[in-house]
Amino acid sequence: MSWLAGISLESAENDNLGVDWVLQYEFGDLEQSQAIAEFRTLMADLTEAGLRVQVRHGHGKALLVCIRVPRDHLGTMVQQSRVKDWMYAITHKLPSATETSATAETPAEEIRSIYHAVTWSKELGGAGITPEFGKWERITASFPLHDKDACTELLRAWSRKTVLTIRDLDTIRALFGEKVAFYFAFIQCYSIALVIPAAMGIVGWLYFGPYSIIYGSALCVWCICFVEYWKVREFDLAHRWGVRGVGVLKVNRPQYKWEKEIKDPITGQVTRVFPGWKQFLRQLLLIPFASVAAVALGSLIVVTFASEVFISEVYDGKFQGYLEFAPTIIFSLSLPFITSLLTSIATRLTEYENYRTRDLYDLAQTQKTFVMNFITSFLPTILTAYVYVPFGKTIVPHLDIIKRAGLNIEMAHKDFQVDGSRFQQEVIYLSMTAQIFSFCEEIILPYVKQKLYQKWRNYQDRKAGLTRQRSFSKATDLLLLDPPGETPFLQRLREEADSDGYEVEEDILEMCVQFGYLALFGVAWPLVPLGFLLNNWLELRGDFFKLARENQRPPPIRADSIGPSLLGLDFLAWMGTLSTAAIVHIYRGNMEEVHLSSLLLTVFIAEQAYLAIRFIAATAMQKIFAETLYQEEICRHAVRKDFYEMSAGIASGRAGSPGDSPGRVRQRVRFHERVNVYESGTDTGHSDGSPSPTTEKVQDDVLKGSDREAAFWNAHSYDTADAGAKLIRALSENPMEEKSAKRA
Amino acid sequence: MSWLAGISLESAENDNLGVDWVLQYEFGDLEQSQAIAEFRTLMADLTEAGLRVQVRHGHGKALLVCIRVPRDHLGTMVQQSRVKDWMYAITHKLPSATETSATAETPAEEIRSIYHAVTWSKELGGAGITPEFGKWERITASFPLHDKDACTELLRAWSRKTVLTIRDLDTIRALFGEKVAFYFAFIQCYSIALVIPAAMGIVGWLYFGPYSIIYGSALCVWCICFVEYWKVREFDLAHRWGVRGVGVLKVNRPQYKWEKEIKDPITGQVTRVFPGWKQFLRQLLLIPFASVAAVALGSLIVVTFASEVFISEVYDGKFQGYLEFAPTIIFSLSLPFITSLLTSIATRLTEYENYRTRDLYDLAQTQKTFVMNFITSFLPTILTAYVYVPFGKTIVPHLDIIKRAGLNIEMAHKDFQVDGSRFQQEVIYLSMTAQIFSFCEEIILPYVKQKLYQKWRNYQDRKAGLTRQRSFSKATDLLLLDPPGETPFLQRLREEADSDGYEVEEDILEMCVQFGYLALFGVAWPLVPLGFLLNNWLELRGDFFKLARENQRPPPIRADSIGPSLLGLDFLAWMGTLSTAAIVHIYRGNMEEVHLSSLLLTVFIAEQAYLAIRFIAATAMQKIFAETLYQEEICRHAVRKDFYEMSAGIASGRAGSPGDSPGRVRQRVRFHERVNVYESGTDTGHSDGSPSPTTEKVQDDVLKGSDREAAFWNAHSYDTADAGAKLIRALSENPMEEKSAKRA
């Protein structure tokens, strides 16, 4: 862990006690006996997969299952994963074929294998625990524990520096996996690139003012070039992190329905296929979905917009001051309903589209979210820019339908005047105030809420604990009371189990929307990129704080790109070019003199310019970064060369063990190891040939941790399933009822 | 040669006598002694590279050097090439590492290795013969001989069938290499795809008439889908033929100037690098070039067009009937001058851009040719469609500058009327008459010319031969006279040496232009695709006839695409959508009622539709043909698997010889082999470590051909260099002069 060398605080509260993974089992809606049966199955599945378990009670009617993967089992899984990576040409360093176990290079690699051990289906050698799906609907959380020390150290380091280095990104990758690292790489790359338009913006603001042709063109060129550059950067990072093309080896989703199985004649590998054309036809449903979303959200926005304009600028009656806020309030209240309705439609559609892997599923879902986000984020400003300001004078007077409807309402008798600066004001609001609001809403508010909720929860639990204390046997009491040494750890465990999962796609989307504001409306106020630049300094750190402190640690999933948002960036750069051209054309001179034909001509020319610049930029990037892009090829070439030499017998001596060190199985020690006290009595042999440790191995796994760790894993000498059953009984019975029953 | 199993005519005239490669050395402009010295160097270089040579005289002051690569040398080169292919992941079948020699699977593979043996630099193990460049400027032809029997059989078979099958394409590939095969695959795929618009066209012609919105939209969609489909098809074919990504292992052009050498740390391979950004900056010169070309060709076309319109429709004076043709004639005469001037600029530019490989160079050159071709092919019709017909009434009367210049010319006093159907007539002409004309011009005319020229040449040679007979020694006489058994072969040899090289890019470009006519103007006359479909049936066979009968056999170069024309197709599909929209808008109703703004709106919408359809089509193709596109990955995966298994020692027994047959060196017998009579006395050992056969090997190479073959290779028992020197002396001295000298 050279990348974390500086961190060796190892404070007692931050120790994870060797817990690799945590499941939260909520049985509130179940009969006691059913719950116990289900929990016993869970325990059986986990131990059958060769995992060690400990159970503790959570908040309310919930159990927390702490899982530990024996180190040799983990080593085997890591090695298997590496061999698979190598075979699918994701990585290019031949793993040693003589060793059956490998040491993970990063915590993320380790946790990924743990994640696989817990979630993969039994055929693949996992325990088949699929949270919130099918049989395991009641598993409401499934997460690894945070490495508090590392996160604290990183947060501290980042608050002191201006620019993240590639080593920081490597650290993120080592802690949270590539998918999360790609988000931080993107925001870092984007923020650094923002320096250019920010500088241009300052010049533009001083010398050209808003709606300048020069600044607008420069901004569009920057947008296009940035997107093309990011594609190269992404490729490079994927190579650096050894994840290029990682999508192919992702396992099937449990929900995936295939139509036929194809056995590859060469590799003997069985692929489960769902015809591409069918999926494509189903994907075409995106078009009606987008239309429905556009109509639903669009009409909501238009109505809100129109009534707001009407009330603030036409209506002049009673309560005008209060009514002005009504449309916005109604909008804010009804938007979540519509959005959640649309999201549920989107989820069903994506489900119907039947993707093989979780990645593809997420990709399709994000696409739909993007469509909705695009409409809600951009439509209001688009309406201001292209409808209200240019056509307001014609349209607004027609808004007096209420009057025409016969109602007697006082109207402003003055001639209606369009507020020409409204568009610019909105853009300023978007780039400054809205960014700060969204930061608070996204990071600070949830943090405060979470803290308060936890306080309340702890109070509730204490109260319940006091009543319970008097009503159960001593053994159950011991289970319900946290051992003193474990208290801070269990408290943290319960907090993390209560937290939300971290959705990296949402953060990426947020940055895309910001990029969209800049591309579409940036020309209206040259200081927009400066505002975004400052905001992103905070945003980057805030997002990391949210990830490390507020949310559950995400499973370290691999990815070789920021995903569908890349397409979104392309789209926004294109829209941006058209929009910038139109805005400059409309707002630059006298708005009344603008002709439709000249406007169309401007936009048409802008589009051709966009196509040309994008083509040139893409070609240029590929030429300039040819060497970078070629690195991957060189590695592949080297593999082939080694193979050929080995087959020629030239390199037979050397190539036999091209891995790191031959012979002995090295295992990384992550905490002080002591004595094995825990004996897995329930572990049985596996009937299938799946790669899982034998019983001997599990027993061999020596837990040489600290005293506290040993104490944790050795806690209840009886069966964990029994312990869980007892806890379920204790928690599910209402102590008050029991008391009254006793009294009766 | 299972693919040619049906052909076993083996007629004596078509026998190539074991000649692998032919060089034509022309020394007309050199002093006799210089020519002899140069020729001796040539002989030394060839024999040093381990090649066998025979020399015969050509037409006029030219020698023909017949080259034969000893079979074991050839086997080594084929094996080396396969190993390299494998290492660069072009192919996925591990070549046996224990064998040093391999048998070519196709004639093309064999000839490619022969081509390398002749043209590669000495460091790479070739003879370093670069025709028409540097030291070897006087080598005016360098080609393999045609396989007449195979070509005849193919021509016969194709004339009987309607549609080429994939086996026919495989045959083309086996005979002429992948680059040529890709052209035939393209024209086949394009022609089959044309059936759809042809059918639509017939319906459109019967029910909708020209300028129909429905037919136009369908045509545009077809164009976009076809281009996307071809991309998939190309990918698939490249996989079938094992040439994906073949560009990387092409050798450096001798003209390439590198700036630094980079040694790869892993593979130890040295790459000679020229910075990408420099090349990109140089490539930007394409923009001024395109502008110059557009201005030069554009003004020529505009002037021709204007004067033609003026003479035919305004002028009414003397010789009107004759003068009408004058502009076209002047245009036809001046176009070659301008084109050749532009081509020479283009060549210089491409040279300056400094490409590493011949492929990249050709690509850049073809791009420039495309620009020129685009202007000359499409501008006249574009002028008719968008300038003459809509604005003719306004512009044409202004053409009377001649009158205004004071000249007294009779003008048509009638009101000028624009010929509204002129555009449609031009389109009909383009799709029918012009295609037939170009077919004659491209295939029939050169054939007739060539035949006549050959007759004349033979007559000249006979005359020269008669005079020579009397003036030289017997030994030289023997050299000058063709041995009776060789006469038909040598005649064919000389004919082929005189032929032009086959330029596959030109043929591809011709098809692109045809596609462009269809995409841009097809909506004006629905029967255009039908005309093209019929034309292409003939074109395909005509092109093969040209390739097989009229031109030299091209070196079987590999490629994994039709090259830059693919970009051209994309561009034409885009232009086509805009153009179709505009034409339908302008020509559909009353032309006078067309407003600029509505026209712009139509074109703008069409462009968005184009972008959307292309995106959907590309996605759909990738979904639908996912399995096809994934084949390559499976093969790569299998290689990795084999490697891993081999390194694990599991497959050590099997993987040792995964090639075809172990142990013995198999050599394919291409003609009956007899006794070795030819002893290469000049062959010397090589000082560098380059892969070339040792002296023993060359002497071992047993030529067991037919008697006639043995006679050919055994012809002159003395040194070939001496034979050449004698021939040079005999041919360079003018017999007439000699005679007169004798007389004097």
Interface residues (C-beta under 8 A of the other chain):
Chain A: V83 W86 M87 Y88 A89 L94 P95 S96 A97 T98 V248 D264 I266 T267 Q269 V273 G276 W277 Q279 F280 Q283 H595 L596 S597 L600 L601 V603 F604 E607 T619 A620 Q622 K623 I624 F625 A626 E627 E633 I634 C635 R636 H637 A638 V639 R640 K641 D642 F643 Y644 E645 M646 S647 A648 G649 I650 A655 G656 P658
Chain B: V83 W86 M87 Y88 A89 L94 P95 S96 A97 T98 V248 D264 I266 T267 Q269 V273 G276 W277 Q279 F280 Q283 H595 L596 S597 L600 L601 V603 F604 E607 T619 A620 Q622 K623 I624 F625 A626 E627 E633 I634 C635 R636 H637 A638 V639 R640 K641 D642 F643 Y644 E645 M646 S647 A648 G649 I650 A655 G656 P658
